[in-house]
Amino acid sequence: MPRTKRVPTIHDVAAAAGVSVTTVSRVLNNKDDVAPETFQRVLDVIHELGYASSLAARSMRSRRTRMIGLITPNMDYPFAIEVIKGVSRAVTDAGYDLIACTSAYKTESTVERWEQQQVARLNGTITDGLIVVVPRAHVFRTAFPLVAVDPHHRDTSYPAVVADNYAGARAAMEHLLGLGHLRIGYIGGRAGLQSARRRQKGYEDALCEAELPIDPDLIMEGDYTYESGRECARQLLTLAQPPTAIFAANDESAFGAIDAARALGLRIPDDISIVGFDNIPESASTVPPLTTVDQTIRVMGREAVRILIDLIENRPLETNLVQVPTSLVVRSSARRIR
C-alpha cells in the first residue's frame, strides 16, 4: 500500500525545535515574550518542515508575506485567463508571489458565499492582498487590501477595475451602422453583470441615435458562453425577418454565432456580419478573423495589481474605480450590406 505523505503539525514543529506547543503558538502569533534565539529557531523549523503556517511565520517580522492572492470563477473562462496573464506578469515585476483559487463547480447560488469565505480565509494571513475576478459579492468583510476586476455591481465597497463597456459597444454598433446595417441582432451577457448591462445600453443608445427602433425580437439574453451564443444566433437567424448583422456581447458568444450561421448555410460576412467584444487571442484566428472590441483584459489585470500594491504600501488612491479604455479592432467578419 503506498504511503501518504503526512502534513506536518504544530506538534512536529515543537518537537523539532525542542520547545513546547505553547511556545510555537506564541511565535506564530508574534508574541514578544519569546527569546529572540528561540523565536528564530522555531521559524527555521517551520520553514524546514513546510508547516502550513510558514507564510504567516515569514511575515512575523515584516508583517508581510509578499504574496498576492487571486480568486476567479474558473480557470478556463477566456476572460479570466487573460486577467490572470496580466496579473501574473505584474505581480512578478513587483517582486511578489501569486496564489490563485478557483470556485471550480460551485453553483450560481453559492459562488458569492464562497468568494466571501475565501477572502476571509486568505486575506491578511496567507496574502497581503487579494484580487477577485468578476465577484458577485457586493461587500467583503476584510480590513486588508482587496481589488475587483469587472465586478457584478458597479457601486462596490472596494476598489475595482472595469473596461469602458458602454463606449466599446457604441463603437461596435457605429461600425455596423456605418456599413449600412439597419437590422442588428444583439446577444447579451450574463444577467445581473454590470458590464453586460453597459454593453446592452450602448447597443440600444446607438440604435436610438440612428433613429432606429429597439426591436425586442432582436435582443437575446445570453450568458457569455459559446453554447448560448450559438443558440441565440440560431433563434435570431430563423426569424421571419432575420438581422443582417449580429453584435455579440463577448467573443465566446460570437464564436457560437459564427457556427450557428454556418450550420444554417450562411456565409460570413457575405450573408451575415458578426462582431464580438473582448479581443481574446482566438478572435484573430477565426475564419474569417473576428471584428471585435478590445478591452485590453491583461491591462485590467495589471491595473488591479498596481492598485492593490498601492493599498498594501498605504499609498492613497486617486479613485476607487479605474476604467480602462476600449477600442474597435476591425477584421473581416463584418462587411458593408449589399
VMD Tcl script that draws the C-alpha trace (Angstrom):
set ca {
  {0.00 0.00 0.00}
  {1.51 3.40 -0.96}
  {2.33 5.69 1.92}
  {0.56 9.04 2.12}
  {2.78 11.98 2.93}
  {1.75 13.35 6.31}
  {1.19 17.07 6.69}
  {3.43 18.47 9.48}
  {1.60 19.68 12.58}
  {2.34 22.21 15.26}
  {3.41 19.28 17.48}
  {6.05 18.30 14.90}
  {7.37 21.86 14.91}
  {7.53 21.90 18.71}
  {9.36 18.56 18.85}
  {11.88 19.51 16.18}
  {12.60 22.88 17.79}
  {12.78 21.44 21.29}
  {10.09 23.77 22.65}
  {6.50 23.46 23.81}
  {3.46 23.73 21.56}
  {2.59 26.88 23.51}
  {5.90 28.46 22.52}
  {5.31 27.64 18.84}
  {1.84 29.16 19.09}
  {3.28 32.32 20.67}
  {5.79 32.62 17.83}
  {3.05 32.22 15.22}
  {1.07 34.93 16.97}
  {4.16 37.21 17.12}
  {4.22 37.47 20.90}
  {7.19 39.43 22.25}
  {7.84 37.25 25.30}
  {9.81 34.58 23.41}
  {13.62 34.80 23.49}
  {14.99 36.01 20.10}
  {17.12 32.90 19.54}
  {14.15 30.64 20.33}
  {11.89 32.70 18.09}
  {14.31 32.31 15.17}
  {14.81 28.60 15.81}
  {11.06 28.00 15.65}
  {10.82 29.99 12.40}
  {13.64 27.95 10.90}
  {11.94 24.67 11.81}
  {8.61 25.88 10.40}
  {10.37 26.65 7.13}
  {12.24 23.33 7.03}
  {9.14 21.25 7.73}
  {6.90 23.18 5.37}
  {4.39 23.75 8.13}
  {1.11 25.24 6.83}
  {1.65 28.44 8.77}
  {5.03 29.10 7.19}
  {3.67 32.08 5.27}
  {2.35 33.55 8.46}
  {5.72 32.88 10.09}
  {7.53 34.56 7.23}
  {5.58 37.73 7.94}
  {6.22 37.81 11.68}
  {8.98 40.42 11.45}
  {7.79 42.41 8.45}
  {4.04 41.85 8.81}
  {4.14 40.88 5.12}
  {4.04 37.63 3.17}
  {4.77 39.29 -0.21}
  {2.04 37.02 -1.54}
  {-0.88 38.30 -3.61}
  {-3.99 36.15 -3.95}
  {-6.34 35.87 -6.91}
  {-9.87 34.46 -6.73}
  {-11.58 33.64 -10.02}
  {-14.80 31.84 -11.04}
  {-12.85 29.22 -13.00}
  {-9.56 28.79 -14.77}
  {-10.87 28.01 -18.27}
  {-13.05 31.09 -18.76}
  {-11.24 33.10 -21.52}
  {-11.71 36.46 -19.77}
  {-10.28 35.07 -16.52}
  {-7.32 33.52 -18.35}
  {-6.35 36.86 -19.85}
  {-6.76 38.63 -16.49}
  {-4.51 36.03 -14.84}
  {-1.84 36.58 -17.51}
  {-1.84 40.31 -16.81}
  {-1.86 39.82 -13.04}
  {0.91 37.21 -13.13}
  {3.29 39.43 -15.10}
  {2.63 42.47 -12.93}
  {3.00 40.51 -9.68}
  {6.34 39.08 -10.83}
  {7.60 42.51 -11.90}
  {6.69 43.88 -8.47}
  {8.61 41.15 -6.65}
  {5.59 39.38 -5.20}
  {4.37 35.80 -5.47}
  {0.90 34.81 -6.68}
  {-1.54 32.23 -5.36}
  {-4.79 31.56 -7.26}
  {-8.07 29.96 -6.12}
  {-10.94 28.87 -8.34}
  {-14.57 28.20 -7.47}
  {-14.50 25.04 -9.64}
  {-18.01 23.55 -9.60}
  {-19.70 25.99 -7.23}
  {-23.26 26.80 -8.29}
  {-24.52 30.29 -9.07}
  {-26.26 30.43 -5.69}
  {-23.14 29.53 -3.70}
  {-20.39 31.45 -5.51}
  {-20.95 34.70 -3.58}
  {-20.67 32.92 -0.24}
  {-17.61 31.01 -1.47}
  {-15.91 34.26 -2.51}
  {-16.51 35.77 0.91}
  {-15.19 32.65 2.64}
  {-12.02 32.66 0.56}
  {-11.41 36.34 1.26}
  {-11.84 35.77 5.00}
  {-9.51 32.75 4.90}
  {-6.70 34.22 2.78}
  {-6.55 37.96 3.26}
  {-4.15 39.13 5.93}
  {-2.98 35.58 6.71}
  {-1.57 33.90 3.61}
  {-1.81 37.00 1.40}
  {-1.05 40.69 1.77}
  {-3.96 41.49 -0.52}
  {-6.45 39.92 -2.94}
  {-7.72 40.39 -6.48}
  {-11.20 38.97 -7.14}
  {-12.21 38.43 -10.78}
  {-15.86 39.13 -11.64}
  {-17.01 38.94 -8.00}
  {-20.68 38.52 -7.26}
  {-20.38 39.71 -3.66}
  {-21.20 43.36 -3.10}
  {-19.29 43.55 0.19}
  {-16.25 41.72 1.56}
  {-15.61 41.92 5.29}
  {-11.85 42.38 5.35}
  {-9.57 45.02 6.78}
  {-6.85 44.09 4.28}
  {-6.46 45.33 0.68}
  {-8.81 43.94 -1.97}
  {-9.40 44.92 -5.60}
  {-12.01 43.57 -8.03}
  {-11.82 43.13 -11.80}
  {-15.15 43.58 -13.60}
  {-17.44 43.15 -10.56}
  {-21.11 42.31 -10.97}
  {-22.01 45.55 -9.15}
  {-20.70 48.98 -10.10}
  {-21.25 50.58 -6.67}
  {-18.99 48.28 -4.63}
  {-17.38 48.90 -1.25}
  {-13.94 48.03 -2.65}
  {-11.75 49.42 -5.47}
  {-12.45 47.99 -8.91}
  {-11.09 47.91 -12.46}
  {-13.58 47.85 -15.33}
  {-13.50 48.38 -19.09}
  {-15.38 51.20 -20.76}
  {-18.06 48.74 -21.83}
  {-20.53 51.37 -22.95}
  {-18.09 53.14 -25.28}
  {-16.93 49.79 -26.68}
  {-20.49 48.73 -27.50}
  {-21.21 52.08 -29.11}
  {-18.10 51.73 -31.28}
  {-19.17 48.24 -32.43}
  {-22.66 49.42 -33.26}
  {-21.50 52.56 -35.05}
  {-19.24 50.37 -37.17}
  {-22.14 48.12 -38.20}
  {-24.46 51.07 -38.77}
  {-21.77 52.71 -40.86}
  {-21.69 49.57 -43.02}
  {-25.38 50.11 -43.75}
  {-26.88 47.53 -41.38}
  {-30.26 48.64 -40.08}
  {-31.43 45.37 -38.55}
  {-28.83 44.30 -36.00}
  {-29.31 41.43 -33.58}
  {-27.81 41.50 -30.10}
  {-26.61 38.58 -27.96}
  {-26.26 39.79 -24.39}
  {-24.15 38.67 -21.45}
  {-24.96 37.24 -18.04}
  {-27.99 38.82 -16.41}
  {-27.02 40.99 -13.47}
  {-23.43 41.64 -14.54}
  {-22.84 45.37 -14.80}
  {-20.56 45.02 -17.85}
  {-23.37 43.20 -19.67}
  {-25.83 45.95 -18.80}
  {-23.47 48.66 -20.03}
  {-22.90 46.84 -23.34}
  {-26.62 46.47 -23.95}
  {-27.11 50.13 -23.09}
  {-24.52 51.01 -25.76}
  {-26.36 48.83 -28.29}
  {-29.71 50.45 -27.55}
  {-28.43 54.05 -27.45}
  {-26.67 53.61 -30.79}
  {-29.95 52.49 -32.36}
  {-31.81 55.44 -30.82}
  {-29.22 57.91 -32.09}
  {-29.58 56.41 -35.56}
  {-33.37 56.83 -35.18}
  {-33.92 53.08 -35.46}
  {-36.42 51.18 -33.31}
  {-35.33 48.87 -30.50}
  {-36.89 45.58 -31.56}
  {-37.25 43.11 -28.63}
  {-37.19 40.22 -31.12}
  {-33.59 41.14 -31.97}
  {-32.34 41.14 -28.37}
  {-31.29 37.79 -26.90}
  {-30.17 37.20 -23.33}
  {-27.02 35.06 -23.36}
  {-24.55 34.14 -20.64}
  {-21.18 34.83 -22.28}
  {-20.73 31.18 -23.33}
  {-20.22 29.61 -26.75}
  {-23.33 27.48 -26.27}
  {-25.62 30.41 -25.52}
  {-24.14 32.37 -28.43}
  {-24.88 29.51 -30.81}
  {-28.47 29.08 -29.59}
  {-29.24 32.81 -29.50}
  {-27.86 33.26 -33.01}
  {-29.91 30.31 -34.27}
  {-33.06 31.97 -32.95}
  {-32.13 35.32 -34.49}
  {-31.27 33.86 -37.88}
  {-34.50 31.86 -38.13}
  {-36.76 34.86 -37.52}
  {-39.22 35.75 -40.28}
  {-37.13 38.91 -40.69}
  {-33.63 37.93 -39.59}
  {-30.94 40.52 -38.87}
  {-28.24 41.32 -41.40}
  {-25.67 41.64 -38.59}
  {-25.19 40.34 -35.04}
  {-23.34 42.10 -32.24}
  {-22.37 39.58 -29.54}
  {-21.50 40.87 -26.07}
  {-18.32 38.79 -25.93}
  {-16.10 36.80 -28.29}
  {-17.14 33.38 -27.00}
  {-20.75 34.19 -27.88}
  {-19.61 35.47 -31.25}
  {-17.82 32.17 -31.94}
  {-21.09 30.35 -31.21}
  {-22.94 32.74 -33.52}
  {-20.46 32.04 -36.34}
  {-21.03 28.30 -36.05}
  {-24.82 28.75 -35.90}
  {-24.72 30.81 -39.10}
  {-22.61 28.20 -40.87}
  {-24.96 25.42 -39.74}
  {-27.76 27.32 -41.48}
  {-25.74 27.56 -44.69}
  {-24.89 31.25 -44.28}
  {-21.56 32.79 -45.29}
  {-19.70 35.25 -43.09}
  {-19.61 38.13 -43.83}
  {-21.38 37.80 -47.21}
  {-24.73 36.75 -45.75}
  {-24.39 37.83 -42.10}
  {-21.92 40.15 -40.36}
  {-20.81 39.27 -36.82}
  {-18.96 41.43 -34.27}
  {-17.73 40.40 -30.81}
  {-16.36 42.01 -27.67}
  {-13.15 41.19 -25.70}
  {-10.47 40.62 -28.34}
  {-9.23 37.39 -26.77}
  {-6.32 35.85 -28.75}
  {-8.58 33.33 -30.53}
  {-10.56 36.13 -32.17}
  {-7.73 36.83 -34.60}
  {-7.58 33.22 -35.81}
  {-11.26 32.52 -36.53}
  {-12.33 32.11 -40.16}
  {-12.86 34.86 -41.03}
  {-10.97 36.81 -38.31}
  {-13.45 38.40 -35.91}
  {-14.10 42.11 -35.77}
  {-14.31 42.82 -32.05}
  {-13.89 45.36 -29.25}
  {-10.54 45.23 -27.47}
  {-10.97 45.84 -23.76}
  {-7.25 45.14 -23.07}
  {-8.00 42.46 -20.49}
  {-4.38 41.96 -19.50}
  {-4.11 45.70 -18.83}
  {-7.07 45.33 -16.47}
  {-5.13 42.66 -14.58}
  {-2.02 44.84 -14.41}
  {-4.05 47.80 -13.20}
  {-5.59 45.67 -10.46}
  {-2.10 44.72 -9.25}
  {-0.94 48.34 -9.33}
  {-3.89 49.45 -7.22}
  {-3.51 46.54 -4.82}
  {0.19 47.23 -4.20}
  {-0.60 50.91 -3.60}
  {-3.06 49.78 -0.94}
  {-0.58 47.33 0.58}
  {2.04 50.10 0.73}
  {-0.51 52.50 2.24}
  {-0.38 54.87 -0.72}
  {-3.57 56.90 -1.32}
  {-5.74 56.07 -4.33}
  {-6.83 58.77 -6.75}
  {-10.09 56.91 -7.38}
  {-11.86 53.74 -6.30}
  {-12.92 52.93 -9.86}
  {-10.41 52.66 -12.71}
  {-11.99 52.49 -16.17}
  {-9.78 51.04 -18.90}
  {-10.49 52.40 -22.42}
  {-11.73 50.13 -25.21}
  {-11.09 50.24 -28.94}
  {-12.60 48.63 -32.02}
  {-10.46 46.08 -33.88}
  {-11.72 45.83 -37.46}
  {-11.09 42.48 -39.15}
  {-13.07 40.50 -41.74}
  {-16.25 39.22 -40.09}
  {-18.34 42.29 -40.96}
  {-18.86 43.95 -44.33}
  {-20.98 46.60 -45.95}
  {-24.51 45.39 -46.62}
  {-25.39 44.79 -50.22}
}
mol new
graphics top color blue
foreach p $ca { graphics top sphere $p radius 0.5 }
foreach p [lrange $ca 0 end-1] q [lrange $ca 1 end] { graphics top cylinder $p $q radius 0.2 }
display resetview
